[in-house]
């Protein structure tokens, strides 16, 4: 059911992109929207992991440098029947982690120095299980596709508004064009956030099942929520969306509405109410 919901949201995003392209540019706009989507998704498929790792300042680490991380990762990857991801360290004090890569054979997991210093072994296990769940569920690819389609909708809407198109150039100007310029990207953003939030809930549940209990992940989320309110993290917003908790969460009234992550209290409550059979 969750997979069907994600497929539905991605389909709606794609249809919205095509609708915006056709509305602003007729058949030519529709074709342009398709071309933009293909190019952006191709770039996301092959290069999103490299961009995320570079933008976060992540550095590859060896077993000798971080044996504790390798021990936990190897144990859980074997349990989940996954290849060992490439491991990276982000030299920042804010505790956080993210996974990236287009599939399990091309996956990377990055953790911050602050995370390694803050988490005990059970909490670290919960965090790593969460990230491996993202890898196993192909969440990284899904999120990248959603993000690029949403970006294409925004780009097409802006280009159509400023340059017009189709036989009726009034389409790209006036009240209707202005409303579409605002509402189409907003709708795309909300659908993208819906996909991201759904995947976080699922990775929490899958990670807890991988470990055999939710307790380590619950304590880890509690610590992450507390420390990330006090310690800033230098990371791009697009990469921040991949993190296990939002490192750049604002305090504005609408911050929860436009957050890529579900509220931590909700995630923790769901984990605490889980029943895991061994």
C-alpha positions in Angstrom: 0.0 0.0 0.0 2.8 2.4 0.9 4.5 1.6 -2.5 1.3 2.3 -4.3 0.9 5.7 -2.5 4.4 6.7 -3.5 3.8 5.6 -7.1 0.6 7.6 -7.1 2.3 10.7 -5.8 5.1 10.4 -8.4 2.4 10.0 -11.1 0.6 13.1 -9.9 3.8 15.1 -9.9 4.6 14.0 -13.5 1.1 14.8 -14.6 1.3 18.2 -12.9 4.6 18.9 -14.8 3.0 18.0 -18.1 -0.1 20.1 -17.3 2.0 23.1 -16.5 4.1 22.7 -19.7 1.0 22.4 -21.9 -0.8 25.3 -20.2 2.1 27.7 -20.8 3.3 26.5 -24.1 0.8 24.2 -25.8 2.3 21.2 -27.5 5.8 22.8 -27.5 5.5 23.4 -23.8 4.5 19.8 -23.2 7.5 18.6 -25.2 9.8 20.9 -23.3 8.4 19.7 -19.9 9.1 16.1 -20.9 12.7 16.9 -22.1 13.4 18.8 -18.9 12.1 16.0 -16.7 14.2 13.4 -18.5 17.4 15.4 -18.3 16.9 16.3 -14.6 16.0 12.8 -13.6 19.0 11.5 -15.5 21.2 13.8 -13.6 19.6 12.9 -10.3 20.0 9.2 -11.1 23.7 9.3 -11.8 25.0 12.2 -9.8 22.7 13.0 -6.8 24.9 10.9 -4.4 28.1 12.7 -5.5 26.4 16.1 -5.1 25.1 15.3 -1.6 28.4 14.0 -0.4 30.4 16.9 -1.8 27.9 19.5 -0.5 28.1 18.1 3.0 31.9 18.0 3.1 31.8 14.2 3.7 35.1 12.3 3.6 35.6 8.6 3.0 36.7 6.7 6.1 38.5 3.3 6.4 37.9 0.5 8.9 41.1 1.6 10.7 39.8 5.2 11.1 36.3 4.2 12.3 36.1 0.6 13.3 33.0 1.0 15.5 31.0 2.2 12.5 32.2 -0.6 10.3 31.3 -3.3 12.8 27.7 -2.0 13.1 27.3 -1.5 9.4 28.7 -4.9 8.5 26.5 -6.7 10.9 23.3 -4.9 9.8 24.1 -5.1 6.1 24.6 -8.8 6.4 21.3 -9.2 8.3 19.5 -7.2 5.6 21.3 -9.0 2.8 22.7 -5.8 1.4 26.1 -5.0 0.0 28.3 -2.9 2.4 27.8 0.8 1.5 30.7 3.2 1.1 31.1 4.9 4.5 31.8 8.7 5.0 32.4 11.0 7.9 31.2 14.6 8.0 33.5 16.7 10.2 30.7 18.6 12.0 29.5 18.7 15.6 25.8 18.4 14.9 24.8 14.8 15.2 23.2 13.5 12.0 23.4 10.9 9.2 22.1 10.3 5.7 22.2 7.6 3.0 22.5 8.3 -0.7 23.0 6.4 -4.0 20.7 5.2 -6.8 20.5 1.5 -5.6 22.0 -0.9 -3.0 25.0 -1.6 -5.2 25.9 2.2 -5.4 25.0 3.3 -1.9 26.8 5.5 0.5 26.1 6.3 4.2 27.6 9.4 5.8 27.6 10.2 9.5 28.8 13.3 11.3 31.5 13.3 13.9 29.0 14.6 16.4 26.8 11.5 15.8 29.6 9.1 16.5 30.5 11.0 19.7 27.0 11.2 21.0 25.4 7.8 20.3 26.0 4.6 22.3 26.2 1.3 20.5 22.4 0.6 20.6 21.5 4.1 19.4 24.1 4.0 16.6 22.7 0.6 15.5 19.2 2.2 15.3 20.5 5.1 13.2 22.4 2.8 10.8 19.4 0.5 10.5 17.2 3.4 9.5 19.7 4.5 6.8 20.1 0.9 5.5 16.3 0.8 5.3 16.4 3.8 3.0 18.9 1.9 0.8 16.9 -1.3 0.7 13.6 0.5 0.0 15.2 2.5 -2.9 14.0 5.7 -1.1 17.0 7.7 -2.2 16.1 7.2 -5.9 12.5 7.9 -5.3 13.2 11.1 -3.4 15.7 12.2 -6.1 13.1 11.7 -8.8 10.4 13.5 -6.8 12.8 16.4 -6.2 13.8 16.8 -9.8 10.2 16.6 -11.1 9.2 19.3 -8.6 12.2 21.4 -9.7 11.2 21.0 -13.3 7.6 22.1 -12.5 9.0 25.3 -10.9 11.3 25.9 -13.8 8.7 25.4 -16.5 6.2 27.6 -14.6 8.7 30.4 -14.3 9.8 30.2 -17.9 6.2 30.0 -19.2 5.1 33.0 -17.1 8.0 35.3 -18.2 8.1 34.2 -21.9 4.6 33.1 -22.6 3.9 30.4 -25.2 1.3 28.6 -27.2 -1.0 30.3 -29.7 -2.6 32.4 -27.0 0.1 34.4 -25.3 -2.2 35.6 -22.6 -1.8 32.2 -21.1 1.6 33.1 -19.8 0.5 36.4 -18.4 -2.3 37.8 -16.3 -4.1 36.4 -13.3 -4.2 32.8 -14.5 -0.5 32.7 -15.3 0.3 34.3 -12.0 -1.8 31.9 -10.1 -0.2 28.9 -11.8 3.3 30.4 -11.3 2.6 30.3 -7.5 0.3 27.3 -7.1 2.0 24.7 -9.4 5.4 24.8 -7.6 3.6 24.9 -4.3 1.5 21.8 -5.2 4.7 20.1 -6.4 6.5 20.9 -3.2 3.7 19.5 -1.0 3.6 16.3 -3.0 7.3 16.0 -2.7 7.1 16.5 1.0 4.4 13.9 1.3 6.8 11.4 -0.3 9.7 12.3 1.9 7.6 12.1 5.1 6.1 8.8 4.2 9.6 7.4 3.5 10.9 8.5 6.9 8.1 6.7 8.8 8.7 3.6 6.7 12.5 3.7 7.3 11.9 4.1 11.1 9.7 1.0 11.1 11.9 -1.1 8.8 15.0 -0.1 10.8 13.4 -1.1 14.1 12.4 -4.5 12.6 16.0 -5.0 11.2 17.4 -4.5 14.7 14.6 -6.4 16.4 13.4 -3.6 18.7 12.8 0.2 18.5 14.5 1.3 21.7 17.8 2.3 20.3 16.3 4.3 17.5 13.8 6.0 19.9 16.6 7.2 22.1 18.7 8.2 19.1 15.8 10.3 17.7 15.3 12.0 21.1 19.0 12.9 21.3 19.1 14.0 17.6 16.0 16.3 18.1 17.5 17.9 21.2 21.0 18.5 19.9 20.0 19.7 16.4 18.0 22.5 18.0 21.3 23.8 19.5 24.1 22.9 17.2 24.0 24.4 13.6 25.0 22.3 10.7 26.5 23.7 7.5 24.7 21.7 4.8 22.7 22.5 1.7 18.9 22.3 2.0 18.6 19.6 -0.6 21.1 17.4 1.3 19.4 18.3 4.6 16.3 16.6 3.3 18.2 13.3 3.2 19.2 13.5 6.9 17.7 11.3 9.5 16.4 14.5 11.3 16.1 17.9 9.8 19.3 19.9 10.7 18.0 23.2 9.4 14.5 23.2 10.9 13.2 26.7 11.4 10.9 27.9 14.1 8.4 29.7 11.9 4.7 29.0 12.1 4.6 27.1 8.8 7.9 25.2 9.4 6.2 21.9 10.2 4.0 22.2 7.1 7.0 22.6 4.7 9.4 20.3 6.5 10.7 17.3 4.6 10.6 15.3 7.9 7.6 14.3 9.9 7.4 15.7 13.5 9.9 13.8 15.7 7.2 13.3 18.4 5.1 11.5 15.9 8.0 9.3 14.7 8.9 8.4 18.3 5.3 7.7 19.2 4.9 5.3 16.2 8.1 3.4 17.2 7.0 3.1 20.8 3.7 1.6 19.7 5.3 -0.9 17.4 4.9 -4.6 18.1 7.9 -6.6 16.7 7.6 -10.4 16.6 10.8 -12.3 16.6 
